[in-house]
Each structure stands twice: as C-alpha cells, then as structure tokens.
Amino acid sequence: MSKTVRLWGAVALAVISWGESWVSIRAAVVHFTPGQLAFGRYLIASLVLLPLLLRNRPSFARRDWLTIFLSGFCGFTLYNLALNAGEQSISAGAAALIGSIIPVLVTLGAHLFLKQHVSKRALFGAGISFSGVALLALGGHDGIKLSTGALLVVAAAFCAAAYQLIQVRLRPRYGALDLTAAAIISGTFALLPFSGGLVHAVKVAPTSATLHMIVLGVFPGALGYVLWSWVLSHMSVARVMSFLFLVSPCAVLIGWAFLGELPSTFELCGGALALSGVIWCQTERK
C-alpha cells in the first residue's frame, strides 16, 4: 500500500471517528451521567495513549505542568462535561454543527488574548457562524425556543477553544501527540470526582452503551489523535485542517443512519450558516 493511500486512509478514519463520536455520546449518555461517560471514555483513552507517552518520554519542564493541566481541564474535563450534558437533549447532528464553530472561537480568542491579527473577512465569517449558532440554539422539532442543550454545547465549544489557546505557547517545545496525551491524562484525573457510580452504571447499562463508551475512548479519544498527528507530519497544516469541515456533516449522516435522528429544517439552516461562516473565516483570499 502506497504512502499516499495510507495518508488519505488515516485522514478518513480520523474524520469518521470524530464524526461518529457525537453519535456515540448521544447514544451512551442515555445510560450514563455526563461525568461517568466522560471519565470512562478518557480513562480508556489514557490507557491507550500512556504507552506512547512512556515510549517517547517527553521532558515536560516543571514550569509547564500547570499550563498542561489547565489545558486538559478545559479541553477534556469541562468540554466533555458540558458536551455530554448538552447531548442529553439535542441531536448528535445539531451538537456537531454547533461544535463546528470552535475554529472561529480560536481565531477570535487569538486576536483578543494573543494579539494576533484578524482580518475583516474573518470577522464577517465569525458573524455568519454566530448567526447560525443562534438558529441552532432556538430551533428544534418542537418549534422556536431557547435550548439549554444547545447552550451547553456552545459552552463546550468555548472550552475547546480555550484548550487550543492555552497550548499555543507549549507547541513549539513539545510534540503534538505528547502534549495531547499529557492533557488527556491530566483531564481524566480531573474528571474523577464526577465518575461516581460508574461501575454500577456499567453493570446495569445495556452492552451497546458500554461499547459506545469503549469506542469513544479507543477511536476518537486516542487513535484519532495518533492518526492526525501522523498525517500532520507528512502533509501541510492548511490542507489537513480543511478536512475538519467534514466532521459535522459526517456526524449528521451517521446520526441519521444509526439513531434515526435528523436535525429540523431550522437546525439544518443554522448548521449551514455556522459551517459556511467557519469556512469563510478560515479561508483567506489570496
């Protein structure tokens, strides 16, 4: 098998696994609390990633320990608690479409906190995205009303953006996979207080729910990052990152196929706006 085929296969597997993760969360959170699901998922992911971390033996400077922990707390503790709670009441597809605004939030956060330049084009794209999110938060199959679940997913998106921004100054010094693995493991420790009753929940939950938790930990939680790091080491960042736009449409299709969920027309319009704004924001005119 040629290297090109392996690269495209890795991209496809990562995108599909991340798209599927929204669906597995929606299916599993019916049987587990948000904290139980988050801890179980990332305990599995930590066990998968720990051998890689031990093999690479990255030397994290003592001054960076707190920053790494804070990135894990935002990106894996708070993010997953909010996301899992949000998906208790909104569809996987709608949640994924809201989550697509994370790159826009990172762009705006980099401007506000890191003093990076943001073009008028990017600001216009951000406005389009936020208009789409407003539609997603207000529109569902039950008519126009403010959705608590959607607001929780928006909060999760802010946590994910904070994770990216906190890690900015660490990335030049450490490998992407090592940094991600350390953040996941630290975030998992912070999830421990929210994991009460997990063993009992696993015993009484249907096998399918436990399998969803395992899949979440192994594939999007661990292997997705391994594959993505490998692809980034062989392809341009701009080209690879453009494929992240496929994650939310993938989640909508998988949710429809396996859960019978399809976002309402209102939500689909909002999702289209949100995604269009992200693409507009991330693609500068040459």
C-alpha positions in Angstrom: 0.0 0.0 0.0 1.5 3.4 -1.0 2.1 6.1 1.4 -0.4 8.4 -0.3 -3.2 5.8 0.2 -2.2 5.3 3.9 -2.3 9.1 4.4 -5.7 9.5 2.9 -6.9 6.4 4.8 -5.7 8.0 8.1 -7.5 11.2 7.3 -10.7 9.4 6.5 -10.5 7.3 9.7 -9.9 10.3 11.9 -12.7 12.3 10.4 -15.2 9.5 10.5 -14.2 8.6 14.1 -14.6 12.2 15.2 -17.9 12.5 13.4 -19.1 9.2 14.9 -18.1 10.4 18.4 -21.1 12.8 18.5 -23.4 9.9 17.8 -21.9 7.6 20.4 -22.1 10.3 23.0 -25.8 10.8 22.2 -26.4 7.0 22.4 -24.4 6.4 25.6 -25.4 9.4 27.7 -28.9 8.0 28.0 -27.4 5.3 30.3 -24.6 7.2 31.9 -24.3 10.5 33.6 -22.2 13.1 31.7 -19.4 12.7 34.3 -19.5 8.9 34.2 -19.3 8.8 30.4 -16.5 11.4 30.2 -14.4 9.7 32.8 -14.9 6.2 31.4 -14.1 7.4 27.9 -10.9 9.2 28.8 -9.8 6.5 31.2 -9.8 4.2 28.2 -8.1 6.8 26.0 -5.4 7.4 28.7 -4.7 3.7 28.9 -4.3 3.6 25.1 -2.0 6.7 25.0 0.1 6.0 28.1 2.4 3.5 26.4 3.1 6.1 23.6 3.9 8.7 26.3 6.2 6.3 28.1 8.0 5.3 24.9 8.6 8.9 23.8 9.4 10.1 27.4 8.9 13.8 26.7 10.6 16.0 29.2 8.0 18.5 30.3 9.5 21.5 32.1 8.3 21.9 35.6 7.1 25.5 34.8 4.7 24.0 32.1 3.0 21.4 34.4 0.2 23.8 35.5 -0.3 25.0 31.9 -0.6 21.4 30.7 -3.1 20.6 33.5 -5.2 23.7 32.7 -5.3 22.8 29.0 -6.5 19.3 29.9 -9.0 20.7 32.4 -10.5 23.0 29.8 -10.2 20.7 26.8 -11.2 17.3 28.3 -12.8 17.9 31.7 -15.0 20.9 31.2 -15.5 20.3 27.5 -16.8 16.8 27.9 -19.0 17.5 30.9 -20.7 20.3 29.0 -20.9 18.4 25.8 -22.3 15.2 27.3 -24.9 17.2 29.3 -25.9 19.1 26.1 -26.4 15.9 24.1 -28.9 14.7 26.6 -31.4 17.0 25.0 -30.3 17.8 21.4 -29.4 15.5 18.5 -25.9 14.5 17.7 -26.0 16.3 14.3 -27.2 19.6 15.9 -24.5 19.3 18.5 -21.8 18.7 15.9 -22.9 21.6 13.8 -22.7 23.9 16.9 -19.3 22.4 17.6 -18.1 23.4 14.1 -17.6 27.0 15.4 -14.6 26.0 17.5 -12.1 27.2 14.9 -13.8 30.6 14.7 -13.6 30.9 18.5 -9.9 30.1 18.4 -9.4 32.8 15.8 -11.2 35.4 17.8 -9.5 34.3 21.0 -6.1 34.5 19.4 -6.9 38.1 18.5 -8.2 39.1 21.9 -5.7 37.3 24.1 -2.6 36.7 21.9 -2.9 40.0 19.9 -2.9 38.1 16.6 -4.3 40.0 13.6 -7.8 39.1 12.5 -9.0 40.2 9.0 -12.3 41.8 8.3 -13.1 38.7 6.3 -12.6 36.5 9.4 -14.8 38.8 11.5 -17.5 38.6 8.8 -17.3 34.8 8.8 -17.5 34.8 12.6 -20.7 36.8 12.4 -22.2 34.4 10.0 -21.2 31.4 12.2 -22.7 33.0 15.3 -26.0 33.7 13.4 -26.1 30.0 12.6 -25.5 29.0 16.2 -28.3 31.3 17.3 -30.7 29.5 14.9 -29.4 26.1 16.2 -30.0 27.3 19.8 -33.5 28.5 19.1 -34.8 25.9 16.5 -35.8 22.3 17.0 -38.5 19.9 16.2 -40.6 21.4 19.0 -40.6 24.9 17.4 -38.7 28.0 18.2 -37.5 28.1 21.8 -34.2 28.5 23.6 -32.5 25.1 24.0 -30.5 24.5 27.2 -28.7 21.6 25.5 -27.6 23.8 22.7 -26.3 26.4 25.1 -24.3 23.7 26.9 -22.7 22.7 23.6 -21.8 26.3 22.9 -20.2 26.4 26.4 -18.3 23.2 25.4 -17.1 24.9 22.2 -15.7 27.8 24.3 -13.8 25.3 26.5 -12.4 23.6 23.4 -11.2 26.9 22.1 -9.6 27.8 25.4 -7.8 24.4 25.3 -6.3 25.4 21.9 -5.3 28.8 23.1 -3.7 27.7 26.3 -1.5 25.2 24.4 -0.2 27.8 21.9 3.0 28.6 23.7 3.7 25.0 24.5 3.5 23.6 21.0 7.0 24.9 19.8 8.6 23.0 22.7 6.8 19.6 22.6 5.4 17.1 20.1 1.7 17.5 19.3 0.9 13.9 20.3 2.9 14.0 23.6 1.2 17.3 24.5 -2.3 15.9 23.7 -1.7 12.7 25.6 -0.5 14.6 28.7 -3.5 16.9 28.5 -5.9 13.9 28.2 -4.4 12.1 31.1 -4.5 15.3 33.3 -8.1 16.0 32.2 -9.0 12.4 33.1 -7.7 12.9 36.7 -9.8 16.0 37.0 -12.9 14.0 35.9 -12.5 11.5 38.7 -14.8 13.4 41.2 -17.6 13.2 38.5 -17.3 9.5 37.9 -19.2 8.2 41.0 -21.3 5.1 40.3 -19.6 4.3 37.0 -19.0 0.6 37.9 -22.7 0.1 38.9 -23.8 2.0 35.8 -21.7 -0.3 33.5 -23.3 -3.3 35.2 -26.9 -2.2 34.6 -26.4 -0.5 31.2 -27.0 -2.4 28.0 -23.9 -3.8 26.3 -24.4 -1.4 23.4 -24.0 1.6 25.7 -20.7 0.2 27.2 -19.5 -0.5 23.7 -20.2 3.1 22.7 -18.0 4.2 25.7 -15.2 1.9 24.7 -15.4 3.1 21.0 -15.3 6.7 22.2 -12.1 6.1 24.2 -10.2 4.0 21.7 -11.0 5.7 18.4 -11.9 9.4 18.6 -10.4 9.7 22.1 -7.0 8.2 21.3 -6.3 6.8 17.8 -7.9 9.8 16.1 -5.2 12.0 17.6 -2.5 9.5 16.8 -3.6 9.3 13.1 -4.0 13.1 12.9 -0.5 13.8 14.3 1.0 11.3 11.8 -0.9 13.0 8.9 0.2 16.5 10.0 3.8 15.3 9.9 3.5 14.4 6.2 1.0 17.0 4.8 0.6 20.8 5.0 -1.3 22.0 8.1 -3.7 24.1 5.9 -4.6 21.2 3.7 -5.1 18.7 6.6 -7.1 21.1 8.7 -9.6 21.8 5.8 -10.8 18.2 6.3 -12.1 19.1 9.7 -15.0 20.8 7.9 -16.3 17.3 7.1 -16.7 16.2 10.7 -20.1 17.8 11.4 -21.8 16.7 8.1 -20.4 13.2 8.9 -22.0 13.3 12.3 -25.3 14.4 10.8 -25.3 11.4 8.4 -24.2 8.9 11.0 -26.8 10.1 13.5 -29.5 9.8 10.8 -28.3 6.3 9.8 -27.9 4.8 13.2 -30.1 6.8 15.6 -32.8 7.9 13.1 -32.0 11.5 14.1 -32.2 14.2 11.5 -32.0 17.9 12.5 -35.0 20.0 11.8 -35.1 22.3 8.8 -34.4 25.2 11.2 -31.4 23.4 12.6 -30.1 22.5 9.2 -30.3 26.1 8.1 -28.5 27.2 11.2 -25.8 24.5 10.7 -25.3 25.5 7.1 -24.8 29.1 8.2 -22.4 28.1 11.1 -20.3 25.9 8.8 -20.3 28.5 6.0 -19.1 31.1 8.4 -16.3 28.8 9.6 -15.1 28.1 6.0 -15.3 31.8 5.2 -13.3 32.7 8.3 -10.7 30.0 7.7 -10.1 30.6 4.0 -8.4 33.9 3.3 -8.4 35.3 -0.2 -5.0 35.1 -1.9 
